[in-house]
Amino acid sequence: MPEPTEEQAAVIDAFATGDDLVVQAGAGTGKTTTLEMLGASDDRRGLYISFNKSVAVEARRRFPQRVKCSTAHALAFRAVAIPYKHRLGAPRLPSYRIAASLGIQHALPLGGKVLEPRNLAYITLQTVQSFCWSAERELSPRHVPFQRGAEEPEMHQLLVQAVMPFAREAWQDVTDPEGHKVNFKHDHYLKMWQLQDPQLSYDYVLLDEAQDTNGVLDDVIKNQRGRTQIVLVGDSAQQIYAWRGARDVMTRAPGTHLHLSQSFRFGDAIAQEANRWLGAVRSGLRLTGHAPVTTRIGPLEKPDAVLCRTNAGALTEVLSHLGASRRVAMAGGGDELRKLALAARDLKAGRGTSHPELLLFKTWGEVQEYAENDPSGADLLPWVELIDDLGYEEILGSLQRLGDEDSSDVTISTAHKAKGREWPRVRIGDDFPEPDPEENGKPGRIPRAEARLAYVAVTRAQHHLDRGSLSWILDHPAGQPTVRTVAAPRRPAPAAGYRTWSDLGPTPKKGH
C-alpha cells in the first residue's frame, strides 16, 4: 500500500480518535485507497458499504479480513429477505395483470387525457418504489410521482386519490411472503430492513459514495450514531442522482470534516477546469493535479469517449461517429434509446405506449405539442426533433450497429452513466446549454444540478479534454479562477490504543 499524502494521513489520524468523520474526496483523489488505509490502520472490526456489487467484491480482495465489505442490499437480504427469496425469481408480471390483481378496473380521465388501468398499475408501482427509496415510515401522497402532461396540482391530486389505495394494497402484498399480486424487488427488502431499525454490530462503518445515499440507507446509518463510528466518504459536488432519491447527506452531517484535494487522475490543466465547476457548484473544495500526469485542454478529433447531457445528444453523437465509419459503443448499452424509439413507433401508430415517460400520451402529435409548448416538456424537444428528422426506423437501425466498448473506437455516454469512469481522451458533447441571460443582460445563473453534472463530465478525462459545449464557462463569472480553498486539515492526536500510519511497518514507496 502506498505512503499516504498529508491529507490522507490527516484522515487516518482523525479516524483513530473514534470520532465520526466526513471526508470530501474530489474526483480522482484516491478515495478507495484512503478507505483501505483506514481499514489497515487498526485491529477493530469494520463494515465497508458500497452501492455497487462489483465494487464490494473488489473491496473484499483489497481490505483486511476484519473489514466486512458489502452492499446495503446484501446486508438487508441476509437480515430479512430469506422468506421472500422464492419471490425474487418469479416471472415479470405485465401491467395489465398487476392491474387486475390489485383491482384496478376503471380508467382515470385526467385533463383531457386518460390513464388506462395498466397505466395506473405502473404508477402504483412507481409510488411504492418512491416510498422504498425514502426514509418515511408510511406510504403517503408525497410518494405518488408527477406525470408528464399532468403536472398541475389539481390533476396531480386526482391522480393521488386514485393511486393511493392501490399503492397501499401493493405494499401489503410486497410484505407478504406468499404475495403474488406484484413482483418482489430488491429495493422492497431494503425498505423492510430499514423499517426494522437494524443495528450494525461493528466498531465502525465506512460508507462509500456517500453523496449518492438515498433516504432509506441514510436512516439506517443515522440510527447507528452513538453506537459505532460513522465515516462518510464521497464528493458532494458529484451528487447527480436526486431524481432517484439520492441526496447530499455529507455537507451537514455531524463529525470531523476533512478533504482530499490531490487528484491522481489528471494533471493541473484538467484540475483547474474542474475547479471552475467546483466554483459554480459553490463548493469550498479545489483540486490540484498530479504533476507526473501530462494533461491538456483543446479540440479533439478522435476522442476515446464523448460525454453528453441527454439521451438525444448521445444518439446524435452515435449517428455522427457511425457516419464517419468508426466503431461505436454506448456506456450501458442503447436500451434506453431503443425504448424511446419504440415508444415513438407506437405513438405514431396511435396505440399509446407503456414507456414510463409518456404514459399519458396516445399519439405522437400529443407528444410534439407537449414538447414544443409546455415548459415541463422542453427537455423532450431534442428527442422529438430527432424522431421527426430521422424517423424511428433509422434510429433503431443505428442502435443495432453498436458494439462493445473493448472493440470500439469511441464510447458515447451520458454524463450520468459516465460517473465512476475515466478515459484518456474525452470530448464533451454539444448539448450542454449555456444558461439564458438575465433580463438585465447579465449571464444567467448556473443551476447547481447542472454545474455538478458538468463537473462529473470534465473530470472523466485523464490526459486530454475537449470542453465542447461547456466552453462558455470560460466567460461566465461563476467559472472564473478563485483563490478560495479549503483550510489545511488539522492532524488530531490519536486516541490511546490506536496506531498511526507510521506504526504499521516500513514506509512504502511514494504514491497514492
Sequence and secondary structure as in RCSB ss.txt:
>XXXX:A:sequence
MPEPTEEQAAVIDAFATGDDLVVQAGAGTGKTTTLEMLGASDDRRGLYISFNKSVAVEARRRFPQRVKCSTAHAL
AFRAVAIPYKHRLGAPRLPSYRIAASLGIQHALPLGGKVLEPRNLAYITLQTVQSFCWSAERELSPRHVPFQRGA
EEPEMHQLLVQAVMPFAREAWQDVTDPEGHKVNFKHDHYLKMWQLQDPQLSYDYVLLDEAQDTNGVLDDVIKNQR
GRTQIVLVGDSAQQIYAWRGARDVMTRAPGTHLHLSQSFRFGDAIAQEANRWLGAVRSGLRLTGHAPVTTRIGPL
EKPDAVLCRTNAGALTEVLSHLGASRRVAMAGGGDELRKLALAARDLKAGRGTSHPELLLFKTWGEVQEYAENDP
SGADLLPWVELIDDLGYEEILGSLQRLGDEDSSDVTISTAHKAKGREWPRVRIGDDFPEPDPEENGKPGRIPRAE
ARLAYVAVTRAQHHLDRGSLSWILDHPAGQPTVRTVAAPRRPAPAAGYRTWSDLGPTPKKGH
>XXXX:A:secstr
  B  HHHHHHHHHHHTT  EEEEE TTS HHHHHHHHHHSSS  EEEEESSHHHHHHHHHHS TTEEEEEHHHH
HIIIIIGGGHHHHTS    HHHHHHHHT  S EEETTEEE HHHHHHHHHHHHHHHHHS  SS  GGGS   TT 
 SHHHHHHHHHHHHHHHHHHHHHHT TT  SS   HHHHHHHHHHT     SSEEEETTGGG BHHHHHHHHTTB
TTBEEEEEE GGG   GGGTB   STT SSEEEEE B SSS HHHHHHHHHHHHHHT S   B  TTS  EES  
SS SEEEESSHHHHHHHHHHHHHTT  EEETT SHHHHHHHHHHHHHHTTS    TTSTT  SHHHHHHHHHH G
GGGGGHHHHHHHHHH HHHHHHHHTT B GGG SEEEEEHHHHTT  EEEEEE S        TTS      HHH
HHHHHHHHTTEEEEEE GGGGGGGGSGGGS               TT   GGGGSS   B  
